[in-house]
Amino acid sequence: MIPTKLLHPVGLFEDVSEGQLSKIAEISEVAKRSRGELIFSEGDRAEHLYILVEGKVVIRVQLTSRPESVTVAALNQTHQSFGWSGIVEPYHYTASALCEEDCYLIAIPGKKLIEILRSEPASGFEVMRHISEVISSRLRSSRAVLLKTL
């Protein structure tokens, strides 16, 4: 459980009622990760949505044509969300997330979050609209990076 005030500035939840925000805070946890630590790996079962509070996280994808992975996004702004696969079926991460600095994160269990959002469909729709914006942005970024590697 985290204090609700940690979720107030998160754009993802700007259209969520105070009651729902309290429920989300109840299921959320603080997660601290060290520089160089992998938060999740591409292909892993996705169980959490993450909010960056402090630090820097890079999102990387593995190329089938090369042995190395490439960075498709660098997150270093407070309240950015990542790990959207935790609330979108089939619940498998489509990239890896690595801490480039020590990180302070909020970890939200995806399936429990979906249950809360279903209780107020209008605000749940708004959260999913914000998630679709994140997905769209990451897709554009991934496409641009991948085209440069060809």
Phi and psi in degrees as GROMACS dihedral restraints (atoms count N, CA, C in turn):
[ dihedral_restraints ]
;  ai    aj    ak    al  type     phi  dphi    fc
    3     4     5     6     1  -123.4    20    10
    4     5     6     7     1   162.2    20    10
    6     7     8     9     1   -67.3    20    10
    7     8     9    10     1   139.2    20    10
    9    10    11    12     1   -56.7    20    10
   10    11    12    13     1   -32.4    20    10
   12    13    14    15     1   -59.6    20    10
   13    14    15    16     1   -23.8    20    10
   15    16    17    18     1   -69.3    20    10
   16    17    18    19     1   -23.1    20    10
   18    19    20    21     1   -93.4    20    10
   19    20    21    22     1   -18.8    20    10
   21    22    23    24     1   -54.0    20    10
   22    23    24    25     1   -44.6    20    10
   24    25    26    27     1   -81.3    20    10
   25    26    27    28     1    -0.5    20    10
   27    28    29    30     1   -78.1    20    10
   28    29    30    31     1   114.5    20    10
   30    31    32    33     1   -55.9    20    10
   31    32    33    34     1   -32.9    20    10
   33    34    35    36     1   -55.7    20    10
   34    35    36    37     1   -31.8    20    10
   36    37    38    39     1  -107.3    20    10
   37    38    39    40     1    17.2    20    10
   39    40    41    42     1   -63.2    20    10
   40    41    42    43     1   -24.5    20    10
   42    43    44    45     1  -104.7    20    10
   43    44    45    46     1    16.3    20    10
   45    46    47    48     1   -95.2    20    10
   46    47    48    49     1   138.8    20    10
   48    49    50    51     1   -66.0    20    10
   49    50    51    52     1   159.1    20    10
   51    52    53    54     1   -60.7    20    10
   52    53    54    55     1   -37.0    20    10
   54    55    56    57     1   -63.3    20    10
   55    56    57    58     1   -43.8    20    10
   57    58    59    60     1   -68.0    20    10
   58    59    60    61     1   -38.7    20    10
   60    61    62    63     1   -61.0    20    10
   61    62    63    64     1   -38.8    20    10
   63    64    65    66     1   -63.5    20    10
   64    65    66    67     1   -41.2    20    10
   66    67    68    69     1   -65.0    20    10
   67    68    69    70     1   -38.8    20    10
   69    70    71    72     1   -65.6    20    10
   70    71    72    73     1   -41.6    20    10
   72    73    74    75     1   -61.1    20    10
   73    74    75    76     1   -37.0    20    10
   75    76    77    78     1   -62.7    20    10
   76    77    78    79     1   -33.7    20    10
   78    79    80    81     1   -93.0    20    10
   79    80    81    82     1   -10.1    20    10
   81    82    83    84     1   -86.3    20    10
   82    83    84    85     1   155.4    20    10
   84    85    86    87     1  -135.3    20    10
   85    86    87    88     1   152.3    20    10
   87    88    89    90     1   -80.4    20    10
   88    89    90    91     1   136.7    20    10
   90    91    92    93     1  -128.5    20    10
   91    92    93    94     1   125.9    20    10
   93    94    95    96     1  -108.8    20    10
   94    95    96    97     1   132.1    20    10
   96    97    98    99     1  -129.5    20    10
   97    98    99   100     1   147.7    20    10
   99   100   101   102     1   -92.6    20    10
  100   101   102   103     1   157.0    20    10
  102   103   104   105     1   -53.0    20    10
  103   104   105   106     1   133.1    20    10
  105   106   107   108     1    88.4    20    10
  106   107   108   109     1    -8.6    20    10
  108   109   110   111     1   -82.4    20    10
  109   110   111   112     1   138.4    20    10
  111   112   113   114     1   -84.4    20    10
  112   113   114   115     1   127.5    20    10
  114   115   116   117     1   -83.4    20    10
  115   116   117   118     1   -45.8    20    10
  117   118   119   120     1  -155.8    20    10
  118   119   120   121     1   159.9    20    10
  120   121   122   123     1  -112.7    20    10
  121   122   123   124     1   147.6    20    10
  123   124   125   126     1   -53.7    20    10
  124   125   126   127     1   130.2    20    10
  126   127   128   129     1    94.3    20    10
  127   128   129   130     1   -17.6    20    10
  129   130   131   132     1   -64.1    20    10
  130   131   132   133     1   153.9    20    10
  132   133   134   135     1   -62.4    20    10
  133   134   135   136     1   128.7    20    10
  135   136   137   138     1   -91.8    20    10
  136   137   138   139     1   116.6    20    10
  138   139   140   141     1  -116.7    20    10
  139   140   141   142     1   -15.2    20    10
  141   142   143   144     1  -133.7    20    10
  142   143   144   145     1   150.5    20    10
  144   145   146   147     1  -102.4    20    10
  145   146   147   148     1   139.7    20    10
  147   148   149   150     1  -117.9    20    10
  148   149   150   151     1   147.8    20    10
  150   151   152   153     1  -122.0    20    10
  151   152   153   154     1   127.1    20    10
  153   154   155   156     1   -81.0    20    10
  154   155   156   157     1   123.7    20    10
  156   157   158   159     1  -101.6    20    10
  157   158   159   160     1   -43.9    20    10
  159   160   161   162     1  -147.3    20    10
  160   161   162   163     1   148.3    20    10
  162   163   164   165     1   110.6    20    10
  163   164   165   166     1  -162.4    20    10
  165   166   167   168     1  -142.2    20    10
  166   167   168   169     1   131.0    20    10
  168   169   170   171     1  -123.4    20    10
  169   170   171   172     1   135.4    20    10
  171   172   173   174     1  -109.4    20    10
  172   173   174   175     1   141.5    20    10
  174   175   176   177     1  -103.4    20    10
  175   176   177   178     1   125.1    20    10
  177   178   179   180     1  -125.9    20    10
  178   179   180   181     1   146.4    20    10
  180   181   182   183     1  -123.0    20    10
  181   182   183   184     1   146.5    20    10
  183   184   185   186     1   -86.8    20    10
  184   185   186   187     1   131.8    20    10
  186   187   188   189     1   -91.9    20    10
  187   188   189   190     1   136.6    20    10
  189   190   191   192     1   -74.7    20    10
  190   191   192   193     1   -22.5    20    10
  192   193   194   195     1   -89.3    20    10
  193   194   195   196     1    -7.6    20    10
  195   196   197   198     1  -139.6    20    10
  196   197   198   199     1   154.9    20    10
  198   199   200   201     1   -74.6    20    10
  199   200   201   202     1   -24.6    20    10
  201   202   203   204     1   -93.2    20    10
  202   203   204   205     1   160.4    20    10
  204   205   206   207     1   -96.6    20    10
  205   206   207   208     1   163.6    20    10
  207   208   209   210     1  -122.8    20    10
  208   209   210   211     1   146.4    20    10
  210   211   212   213     1   -80.6    20    10
  211   212   213   214     1   125.4    20    10
  213   214   215   216     1  -109.1    20    10
  214   215   216   217     1   -11.9    20    10
  216   217   218   219     1  -158.9    20    10
  217   218   219   220     1   143.4    20    10
  219   220   221   222     1  -123.1    20    10
  220   221   222   223     1   119.3    20    10
  222   223   224   225     1  -106.0    20    10
  223   224   225   226     1   121.5    20    10
  225   226   227   228     1  -141.9    20    10
  226   227   228   229     1     9.3    20    10
  228   229   230   231     1  -101.3    20    10
  229   230   231   232     1   135.7    20    10
  231   232   233   234     1   -55.3    20    10
  232   233   234   235     1   139.3    20    10
  234   235   236   237     1    75.6    20    10
  235   236   237   238     1    14.9    20    10
  237   238   239   240     1   -75.4    20    10
  238   239   240   241     1   142.6    20    10
  240   241   242   243     1  -102.7    20    10
  241   242   243   244     1   151.2    20    10
  243   244   245   246     1  -155.6    20    10
  244   245   246   247     1   165.7    20    10
  246   247   248   249     1    81.0    20    10
  247   248   249   250     1    31.6    20    10
  249   250   251   252     1   -57.8    20    10
  250   251   252   253     1   -20.6    20    10
  252   253   254   255     1   -61.3    20    10
  253   254   255   256     1   -17.8    20    10
  255   256   257   258     1   -68.3    20    10
  256   257   258   259     1   -14.4    20    10
  258   259   260   261     1  -125.8    20    10
  259   260   261   262     1    10.0    20    10
  261   262   263   264     1  -127.3    20    10
  262   263   264   265     1   125.1    20    10
  264   265   266   267     1   -62.4    20    10
  265   266   267   268     1   146.4    20    10
  267   268   269   270     1   -90.3    20    10
  268   269   270   271     1    19.1    20    10
  270   271   272   273     1    61.8    20    10
  271   272   273   274     1    50.2    20    10
  273   274   275   276     1  -133.4    20    10
  274   275   276   277     1   132.4    20    10
  276   277   278   279     1   -65.1    20    10
  277   278   279   280     1   135.7    20    10
  279   280   281   282     1   -94.6    20    10
  280   281   282   283     1    -1.2    20    10
  282   283   284   285     1  -154.4    20    10
  283   284   285   286     1   176.1    20    10
  285   286   287   288     1  -107.7    20    10
  286   287   288   289     1   150.3    20    10
  288   289   290   291     1  -120.9    20    10
  289   290   291   292     1   126.3    20    10
  291   292   293   294     1  -127.3    20    10
  292   293   294   295     1   136.0    20    10
  294   295   296   297     1   -78.5    20    10
  295   296   297   298     1   121.0    20    10
  297   298   299   300     1   -89.5    20    10
  298   299   300   301     1   -16.3    20    10
  300   301   302   303     1  -139.8    20    10
  301   302   303   304     1   166.7    20    10
  303   304   305   306     1   -56.7    20    10
  304   305   306   307     1   137.6    20    10
  306   307   308   309     1  -125.4    20    10
  307   308   309   310     1   145.5    20    10
  309   310   311   312     1  -117.8    20    10
  310   311   312   313     1   117.3    20    10
  312   313   314   315     1  -125.5    20    10
  313   314   315   316     1   160.4    20    10
  315   316   317   318     1  -109.0    20    10
  316   317   318   319     1   126.2    20    10
  318   319   320   321     1  -107.9    20    10
  319   320   321   322     1   123.6    20    10
  321   322   323   324     1  -117.8    20    10
  322   323   324   325     1   119.2    20    10
  324   325   326   327     1   -61.4    20    10
  325   326   327   328     1   122.1    20    10
  327   328   329   330     1   -60.1    20    10
  328   329   330   331     1   -48.8    20    10
  330   331   332   333     1   -66.2    20    10
  331   332   333   334     1   -36.6    20    10
  333   334   335   336     1   -68.5    20    10
  334   335   336   337     1   -37.5    20    10
  336   337   338   339     1   -62.0    20    10
  337   338   339   340     1   -44.0    20    10
  339   340   341   342     1   -60.0    20    10
  340   341   342   343     1   -42.0    20    10
  342   343   344   345     1   -58.9    20    10
  343   344   345   346     1   -43.4    20    10
  345   346   347   348     1   -64.8    20    10
  346   347   348   349     1   -43.3    20    10
  348   349   350   351     1   -66.1    20    10
  349   350   351   352     1   -32.1    20    10
  351   352   353   354     1   -67.1    20    10
  352   353   354   355     1   -24.3    20    10
  354   355   356   357     1   -70.9    20    10
  355   356   357   358     1   -22.4    20    10
  357   358   359   360     1  -134.5    20    10
  358   359   360   361     1    84.3    20    10
  360   361   362   363     1   -55.5    20    10
  361   362   363   364     1   -32.9    20    10
  363   364   365   366     1   -64.7    20    10
  364   365   366   367     1   -47.6    20    10
  366   367   368   369     1   -74.7    20    10
  367   368   369   370     1   -30.9    20    10
  369   370   371   372     1   -60.8    20    10
  370   371   372   373     1   -39.6    20    10
  372   373   374   375     1   -60.7    20    10
  373   374   375   376     1   -43.2    20    10
  375   376   377   378     1   -64.5    20    10
  376   377   378   379     1   -40.4    20    10
  378   379   380   381     1   -62.1    20    10
  379   380   381   382     1   -45.5    20    10
  381   382   383   384     1   -67.4    20    10
  382   383   384   385     1   -30.1    20    10
  384   385   386   387     1   -64.0    20    10
  385   386   387   388     1   -43.6    20    10
  387   388   389   390     1   -64.0    20    10
  388   389   390   391     1   -40.1    20    10
  390   391   392   393     1   -62.0    20    10
  391   392   393   394     1   -40.4    20    10
  393   394   395   396     1   -65.0    20    10
  394   395   396   397     1   -31.8    20    10
  396   397   398   399     1   -66.1    20    10
  397   398   399   400     1   -40.5    20    10
  399   400   401   402     1   -63.0    20    10
  400   401   402   403     1   -46.5    20    10
  402   403   404   405     1   -60.4    20    10
  403   404   405   406     1   -45.1    20    10
  405   406   407   408     1   -61.9    20    10
  406   407   408   409     1   -43.3    20    10
  408   409   410   411     1   -63.3    20    10
  409   410   411   412     1   -44.1    20    10
  411   412   413   414     1   -67.0    20    10
  412   413   414   415     1   -35.2    20    10
  414   415   416   417     1   -65.6    20    10
  415   416   417   418     1   -43.8    20    10
  417   418   419   420     1   -61.6    20    10
  418   419   420   421     1   -44.6    20    10
  420   421   422   423     1   -63.3    20    10
  421   422   423   424     1   -45.8    20    10
  423   424   425   426     1   -60.6    20    10
  424   425   426   427     1   -43.8    20    10
  426   427   428   429     1   -61.0    20    10
  427   428   429   430     1   -46.1    20    10
  429   430   431   432     1   -61.7    20    10
  430   431   432   433     1   -45.1    20    10
  432   433   434   435     1   -65.5    20    10
  433   434   435   436     1   -43.9    20    10
  435   436   437   438     1   -66.4    20    10
  436   437   438   439     1   -36.2    20    10
  438   439   440   441     1   -64.6    20    10
  439   440   441   442     1   -33.0    20    10
  441   442   443   444     1   -69.3    20    10
  442   443   444   445     1   -25.1    20    10
  444   445   446   447     1   -84.7    20    10
  445   446   447   448     1   -11.3    20    10
